[in-house]
Amino acid sequence: MISSSGGRAARSPTKFRGGSAELASGNPEQRNWKGIFISVFVIAAFCGLILLAVMLVSPDTFKDGDTTRAIPLDDLLSTRQFHPRRFNGTWISDFEFVYVSEAGGVHLFNADNQSFSEILDASTVVSVFS
């Protein structure tokens, strides 16, 4: 309880007889349905405004005359067009490394003078390892 004493509010100690106080309303089945409906409406309106803002700001992806197409999953899985090119190189000294080219030949790269030299061409590699 708050009581006024001399122009200032002072809190007086509250004494409970049963040892515990019920802070909720008298009937636990009674709910504030008006407040629940208002809060649901406000949340729905807020979500709708966010959705409207996203739709207005996002660019149109399907315009008239747009000839682009989506990439089908079969194209990604079956062709090698969308696979990364692998690099298979091994350092053999502080400034040289050996690697297999895309054509299948074995090459040496010298990092000091930026020069390439072919050790084995692709046909030799195929004939040796087949």
CNS distance restraints for C-alpha pairs under 8 A (distance, minus, plus):
assign (resid   1 and name CA) (resid  11 and name CA) 6.08 0.50 0.50
assign (resid   1 and name CA) (resid  12 and name CA) 5.72 0.50 0.50
assign (resid   1 and name CA) (resid  13 and name CA) 7.21 0.50 0.50
assign (resid   1 and name CA) (resid  14 and name CA) 6.59 0.50 0.50
assign (resid   2 and name CA) (resid   9 and name CA) 6.47 0.50 0.50
assign (resid   2 and name CA) (resid  10 and name CA) 5.82 0.50 0.50
assign (resid   2 and name CA) (resid  11 and name CA) 4.72 0.50 0.50
assign (resid   2 and name CA) (resid  12 and name CA) 6.09 0.50 0.50
assign (resid   3 and name CA) (resid   9 and name CA) 5.87 0.50 0.50
assign (resid   3 and name CA) (resid  10 and name CA) 5.63 0.50 0.50
assign (resid   3 and name CA) (resid  11 and name CA) 6.41 0.50 0.50
assign (resid   3 and name CA) (resid  12 and name CA) 6.84 0.50 0.50
assign (resid   4 and name CA) (resid   8 and name CA) 5.76 0.50 0.50
assign (resid   4 and name CA) (resid   9 and name CA) 4.67 0.50 0.50
assign (resid   4 and name CA) (resid  10 and name CA) 6.09 0.50 0.50
assign (resid   5 and name CA) (resid   9 and name CA) 6.31 0.50 0.50
assign (resid   5 and name CA) (resid  10 and name CA) 6.65 0.50 0.50
assign (resid  16 and name CA) (resid  20 and name CA) 6.67 0.50 0.50
assign (resid  16 and name CA) (resid  21 and name CA) 7.02 0.50 0.50
assign (resid  24 and name CA) (resid  28 and name CA) 7.53 0.50 0.50
assign (resid  32 and name CA) (resid  36 and name CA) 6.39 0.50 0.50
assign (resid  33 and name CA) (resid  37 and name CA) 6.11 0.50 0.50
assign (resid  34 and name CA) (resid  38 and name CA) 6.23 0.50 0.50
assign (resid  35 and name CA) (resid  39 and name CA) 6.14 0.50 0.50
assign (resid  36 and name CA) (resid  40 and name CA) 6.19 0.50 0.50
assign (resid  37 and name CA) (resid  41 and name CA) 6.10 0.50 0.50
assign (resid  38 and name CA) (resid  42 and name CA) 6.18 0.50 0.50
assign (resid  39 and name CA) (resid  43 and name CA) 6.18 0.50 0.50
assign (resid  40 and name CA) (resid  44 and name CA) 6.11 0.50 0.50
assign (resid  41 and name CA) (resid  45 and name CA) 6.05 0.50 0.50
assign (resid  42 and name CA) (resid  46 and name CA) 6.12 0.50 0.50
assign (resid  43 and name CA) (resid  47 and name CA) 6.24 0.50 0.50
assign (resid  44 and name CA) (resid  48 and name CA) 6.08 0.50 0.50
assign (resid  45 and name CA) (resid  49 and name CA) 6.19 0.50 0.50
assign (resid  46 and name CA) (resid  50 and name CA) 6.35 0.50 0.50
assign (resid  47 and name CA) (resid  51 and name CA) 6.19 0.50 0.50
assign (resid  48 and name CA) (resid  52 and name CA) 6.09 0.50 0.50
assign (resid  49 and name CA) (resid  53 and name CA) 6.13 0.50 0.50
assign (resid  50 and name CA) (resid  54 and name CA) 6.25 0.50 0.50
assign (resid  51 and name CA) (resid  55 and name CA) 6.21 0.50 0.50
assign (resid  52 and name CA) (resid  56 and name CA) 6.18 0.50 0.50
assign (resid  53 and name CA) (resid  57 and name CA) 6.10 0.50 0.50
assign (resid  54 and name CA) (resid  58 and name CA) 5.91 0.50 0.50
assign (resid  62 and name CA) (resid  66 and name CA) 6.49 0.50 0.50
assign (resid  71 and name CA) (resid  75 and name CA) 6.77 0.50 0.50
assign (resid  71 and name CA) (resid  76 and name CA) 7.51 0.50 0.50
assign (resid  72 and name CA) (resid  76 and name CA) 6.92 0.50 0.50
assign (resid  73 and name CA) (resid  77 and name CA) 6.32 0.50 0.50
assign (resid  74 and name CA) (resid  78 and name CA) 5.76 0.50 0.50
assign (resid  75 and name CA) (resid  79 and name CA) 5.86 0.50 0.50
assign (resid  76 and name CA) (resid  80 and name CA) 7.90 0.50 0.50
assign (resid  76 and name CA) (resid  81 and name CA) 7.86 0.50 0.50
assign (resid  76 and name CA) (resid  82 and name CA) 6.09 0.50 0.50
assign (resid  76 and name CA) (resid  83 and name CA) 7.99 0.50 0.50
assign (resid  79 and name CA) (resid  83 and name CA) 7.98 0.50 0.50
assign (resid  87 and name CA) (resid  99 and name CA) 7.43 0.50 0.50
assign (resid  87 and name CA) (resid 100 and name CA) 7.49 0.50 0.50
assign (resid  88 and name CA) (resid  99 and name CA) 5.48 0.50 0.50
assign (resid  88 and name CA) (resid 100 and name CA) 5.91 0.50 0.50
assign (resid  89 and name CA) (resid  97 and name CA) 6.40 0.50 0.50
assign (resid  89 and name CA) (resid  98 and name CA) 5.47 0.50 0.50
assign (resid  89 and name CA) (resid  99 and name CA) 4.03 0.50 0.50
assign (resid  89 and name CA) (resid 100 and name CA) 6.80 0.50 0.50
assign (resid  90 and name CA) (resid  97 and name CA) 5.28 0.50 0.50
assign (resid  90 and name CA) (resid  98 and name CA) 5.34 0.50 0.50
assign (resid  90 and name CA) (resid  99 and name CA) 6.36 0.50 0.50
assign (resid  91 and name CA) (resid  95 and name CA) 7.73 0.50 0.50
assign (resid  91 and name CA) (resid  96 and name CA) 5.95 0.50 0.50
assign (resid  91 and name CA) (resid  97 and name CA) 4.01 0.50 0.50
assign (resid  91 and name CA) (resid  98 and name CA) 6.40 0.50 0.50
assign (resid  92 and name CA) (resid  96 and name CA) 5.81 0.50 0.50
assign (resid  92 and name CA) (resid  97 and name CA) 5.26 0.50 0.50
assign (resid  92 and name CA) (resid  98 and name CA) 6.91 0.50 0.50
assign (resid  93 and name CA) (resid  97 and name CA) 6.91 0.50 0.50
assign (resid  95 and name CA) (resid 110 and name CA) 5.94 0.50 0.50
assign (resid  95 and name CA) (resid 111 and name CA) 5.11 0.50 0.50
assign (resid  95 and name CA) (resid 112 and name CA) 6.05 0.50 0.50
assign (resid  96 and name CA) (resid 108 and name CA) 6.90 0.50 0.50
assign (resid  96 and name CA) (resid 109 and name CA) 5.58 0.50 0.50
assign (resid  96 and name CA) (resid 110 and name CA) 4.57 0.50 0.50
assign (resid  96 and name CA) (resid 111 and name CA) 5.91 0.50 0.50
assign (resid  97 and name CA) (resid 108 and name CA) 5.83 0.50 0.50
assign (resid  97 and name CA) (resid 109 and name CA) 5.50 0.50 0.50
assign (resid  97 and name CA) (resid 110 and name CA) 6.89 0.50 0.50
assign (resid  98 and name CA) (resid 106 and name CA) 6.97 0.50 0.50
assign (resid  98 and name CA) (resid 107 and name CA) 5.65 0.50 0.50
assign (resid  98 and name CA) (resid 108 and name CA) 4.51 0.50 0.50
assign (resid  98 and name CA) (resid 109 and name CA) 6.36 0.50 0.50
assign (resid  99 and name CA) (resid 106 and name CA) 5.78 0.50 0.50
assign (resid  99 and name CA) (resid 107 and name CA) 5.47 0.50 0.50
assign (resid  99 and name CA) (resid 108 and name CA) 6.52 0.50 0.50
assign (resid  99 and name CA) (resid 109 and name CA) 7.93 0.50 0.50
assign (resid 100 and name CA) (resid 104 and name CA) 5.89 0.50 0.50
assign (resid 100 and name CA) (resid 105 and name CA) 5.60 0.50 0.50
assign (resid 100 and name CA) (resid 106 and name CA) 4.56 0.50 0.50
assign (resid 100 and name CA) (resid 107 and name CA) 6.22 0.50 0.50
assign (resid 101 and name CA) (resid 105 and name CA) 5.39 0.50 0.50
assign (resid 101 and name CA) (resid 106 and name CA) 6.27 0.50 0.50
assign (resid 101 and name CA) (resid 107 and name CA) 6.89 0.50 0.50
assign (resid 103 and name CA) (resid 122 and name CA) 6.27 0.50 0.50
assign (resid 104 and name CA) (resid 121 and name CA) 7.26 0.50 0.50
assign (resid 104 and name CA) (resid 122 and name CA) 4.67 0.50 0.50
assign (resid 104 and name CA) (resid 125 and name CA) 7.19 0.50 0.50
assign (resid 105 and name CA) (resid 118 and name CA) 7.37 0.50 0.50
assign (resid 105 and name CA) (resid 119 and name CA) 7.67 0.50 0.50
assign (resid 105 and name CA) (resid 120 and name CA) 5.50 0.50 0.50
assign (resid 105 and name CA) (resid 121 and name CA) 4.32 0.50 0.50
assign (resid 105 and name CA) (resid 122 and name CA) 4.05 0.50 0.50
assign (resid 105 and name CA) (resid 123 and name CA) 7.70 0.50 0.50
assign (resid 105 and name CA) (resid 124 and name CA) 7.97 0.50 0.50
assign (resid 105 and name CA) (resid 125 and name CA) 6.56 0.50 0.50
assign (resid 106 and name CA) (resid 118 and name CA) 6.24 0.50 0.50
assign (resid 106 and name CA) (resid 119 and name CA) 5.50 0.50 0.50
assign (resid 106 and name CA) (resid 120 and name CA) 4.96 0.50 0.50
assign (resid 106 and name CA) (resid 121 and name CA) 6.36 0.50 0.50
assign (resid 106 and name CA) (resid 122 and name CA) 7.43 0.50 0.50
assign (resid 106 and name CA) (resid 125 and name CA) 7.83 0.50 0.50
assign (resid 107 and name CA) (resid 116 and name CA) 6.86 0.50 0.50
assign (resid 107 and name CA) (resid 117 and name CA) 5.68 0.50 0.50
assign (resid 107 and name CA) (resid 118 and name CA) 4.38 0.50 0.50
assign (resid 107 and name CA) (resid 119 and name CA) 5.25 0.50 0.50
assign (resid 107 and name CA) (resid 120 and name CA) 6.90 0.50 0.50
assign (resid 108 and name CA) (resid 116 and name CA) 5.73 0.50 0.50
assign (resid 108 and name CA) (resid 117 and name CA) 5.18 0.50 0.50
assign (resid 108 and name CA) (resid 118 and name CA) 6.21 0.50 0.50
assign (resid 108 and name CA) (resid 119 and name CA) 6.65 0.50 0.50
assign (resid 109 and name CA) (resid 114 and name CA) 7.01 0.50 0.50
assign (resid 109 and name CA) (resid 115 and name CA) 5.83 0.50 0.50
assign (resid 109 and name CA) (resid 116 and name CA) 4.64 0.50 0.50
assign (resid 109 and name CA) (resid 117 and name CA) 6.54 0.50 0.50
assign (resid 110 and name CA) (resid 114 and name CA) 5.50 0.50 0.50
assign (resid 110 and name CA) (resid 115 and name CA) 5.28 0.50 0.50
assign (resid 110 and name CA) (resid 116 and name CA) 6.47 0.50 0.50
assign (resid 111 and name CA) (resid 115 and name CA) 7.11 0.50 0.50
assign (resid 120 and name CA) (resid 124 and name CA) 6.17 0.50 0.50
assign (resid 120 and name CA) (resid 125 and name CA) 6.46 0.50 0.50
assign (resid 121 and name CA) (resid 125 and name CA) 6.43 0.50 0.50
assign (resid 122 and name CA) (resid 126 and name CA) 6.18 0.50 0.50
assign (resid 123 and name CA) (resid 127 and name CA) 6.14 0.50 0.50
assign (resid 124 and name CA) (resid 128 and name CA) 6.00 0.50 0.50
assign (resid 125 and name CA) (resid 129 and name CA) 6.03 0.50 0.50
assign (resid 126 and name CA) (resid 130 and name CA) 5.76 0.50 0.50
